[in-house]
Amino acid sequence: MGFNPLLNAHELTPVSTDHLASADVLQAQQAVVDADVLSVIYQLWWMSMPAMMKGFVDRVFARGFAYEAHNGMVHGSLR
């Protein structure tokens, strides 16, 4: 897949029309939107998901795509 799991500083800003996600993130997000069902299966690594999986989740399911926050409340917003 060639996906880079490293979250960089500019990705901490929520996705918007003024701030677009990277091409690899946009491709993965489109795959999520197009899916009828999404199953994630992984082995536990120190009682959590492996670092590569965590990086994928952090980058793909980002604020502005998977959720929004307004007035301290978080709302789901998968496009």
KEKEKE-523788 format. One line per field, with one value per residue (C-alpha): residue in three letters; x, y, z. Coordinates in steps of 0.25 Angstrom, whole numbers, plus 5000, padded with zeros to 4 digits. Layout:
resn ala; ...
c1 X; ...
c2 Y; ...
c3 Z; ...
***
This chain:
resn met; gly; phe; asn; pro; leu; leu; asn; ala; his; glu; leu; thr; pro; val; ser; thr; asp; his; leu; ala; ser; ala; asp; val; leu; gln; ala; gln; gln; ala; val; val; asp; ala; asp; val; leu; ser; val; ile; tyr; gln; leu; trp; trp; met; ser; met; pro; ala; met; met; lys; gly; phe; val; asp; arg; val; phe; ala; arg; gly; phe; ala; tyr; glu; ala; his; asn; gly; met; val; his; gly; ser; leu; arg
c1 5000; 5012; 5004; 5013; 5008; 5016; 5007; 5014; 5011; 5003; 4993; 4989; 4981; 4967; 4964; 4956; 4955; 4967; 4975; 4975; 4980; 4992; 4989; 4992; 4982; 4971; 4973; 4971; 4959; 4952; 4954; 4947; 4936; 4934; 4933; 4920; 4927; 4940; 4947; 4960; 4967; 4981; 4989; 4991; 5004; 5006; 4991; 4988; 4989; 5003; 5010; 5008; 4993; 4992; 4999; 4989; 4977; 4982; 4984; 4972; 4961; 4965; 4957; 4950; 4948; 4944; 4939; 4937; 4938; 4929; 4928; 4934; 4925; 4930; 4921; 4924; 4925; 4930; 4928
c2 5000; 5009; 5017; 5026; 5024; 5036; 5048; 5061; 5075; 5080; 5069; 5073; 5084; 5079; 5076; 5087; 5093; 5102; 5091; 5078; 5064; 5058; 5049; 5036; 5040; 5044; 5031; 5023; 5032; 5030; 5015; 5016; 5024; 5014; 5002; 4996; 4989; 4992; 4982; 4984; 4972; 4972; 4966; 4973; 4980; 4984; 4984; 4993; 4993; 4993; 5006; 5005; 5003; 5014; 5023; 5019; 5022; 5035; 5040; 5034; 5036; 5051; 5062; 5068; 5055; 5045; 5055; 5069; 5077; 5089; 5096; 5084; 5073; 5063; 5059; 5048; 5053; 5043; 5049
c3 5000; 5002; 5013; 5022; 5036; 5042; 5046; 5044; 5050; 5038; 5040; 5054; 5048; 5044; 5030; 5023; 5009; 5013; 5018; 5010; 5014; 5008; 4995; 5002; 5013; 5003; 4996; 5009; 5013; 5000; 5002; 5016; 5010; 4998; 5008; 5012; 5024; 5031; 5039; 5046; 5052; 5058; 5069; 5082; 5084; 5099; 5100; 5088; 5073; 5067; 5064; 5049; 5051; 5061; 5051; 5040; 5049; 5054; 5040; 5033; 5043; 5046; 5051; 5039; 5033; 5044; 5054; 5057; 5071; 5074; 5087; 5094; 5088; 5078; 5067; 5056; 5042; 5032; 5019
***
